[in-house]
Amino acid sequence: MTTGSLPKPDNRLYLGRGGSGKTTLALAHTWAFPRVIVSDPTGQDALAEGCLVTDDKLELISFLRIRGDLRICWRGAFVHGQDEAFDFVNRAALAAGDICMLWDEAHLSMTPQRLPPSAFEIWNAGRHQRCRVFASAMRPARVSRDCTANLSRACVFQTLEPSDLRFLRSFMEPSAALEAAKLPQYHAIDWTPEAWSVKKSVFP
Amino acid sequence: MTTMQAAALEGRQKKSSVKLDKLEAEVTQEPVPVDPVGEGEPSAAIIPLEQFQAGFVGAFQIASQTTGLQSLDVAGHNEGSARMAAKAVYEIASETAMLRWLIEGGNPWMGRAICIGAFAVPMARNVRAEIKAKREAKTDDNGQSAEA
């Protein structure tokens, strides 16, 4: 979808406990885009499927110079530390442009308050470089409040913790947040600002 | 793709190439990070919650066996609350940079703490036992002196 030549924002949250299916769903959605970076701070095999895997900054840059379809799994946290690796991959994605970025376990790289500067830039202004961000997190309450601004879509699996439900109510209708506590396994609330519904994962 | 779209794409690719060149120059000028762990060894990754919980519970089991104190044994009905406590510690450590080492795999501090504990705990227990024995001996001497 475009407004003139600039695409509309397309930032998404995937929220749910470990094993709920949020990462599976987020990964499935990334396959709709030709150029993808998966930021993988914990080294999960599923995230590397079909990807060029690297933890080296220069190699990441060389991969991003490849024209055409591309999937990269970034594991820079293992070499450079969590914060530096997260900052670098966001800056690299903004430099390259035309990237669908998946922040897996996003809560490990942010506080509930502000996003780090490069993350803030790609989340809020990434569409100017044709970048979009999908963030998956186990604990909604630990996701930065900056992520509820400029949010196009949220896929929320069963959520029971009171603090997590409060986070959901900060941007969802109360009825949707209530529904989140009752979801059966592998079902999620598919929320957009216009409407929401309960769906069985995996869904488009 | 239309001619205009192709031209726009070409323009974006040229801009991105320039930006990647700048980023590359910045990286090549960075000093090589000094790895305190050892030559060529990667920094530690975060261990999964389940692994941390198992280690947390295990540490109490070891402490119980080492000290002989049954209260430290968290198996059975206490294990659930121990795991919840471990989860809370894990969450605090993941949010606090200074405590991140608690949940980093391969970090040397846990091993060092276990070595120190393996020495200090039996030593403390033996010292307490020795002091108690001396006090009891002193009490016996005083008791016997009074009787005499």
Interface residues (C-beta under 8 A of the other chain):
Chain A: S5 G18 P41 T42 G43 D55 K57 L58 I61 L64 R65 R67 A77 F78 V79 H80 G81 Q82 D83 R91 A92 L94 A95 A96 G97 D98 H107 L108 T111 Q129 R130 R139 R142
Chain B: A8 R12 Q13 K15 S16 S17 K19 L20 K22 L23 E24 V27 T28 P33 P42 S43 A44 A45 I46 P48 L49 E91 S94 E95 A97 R100
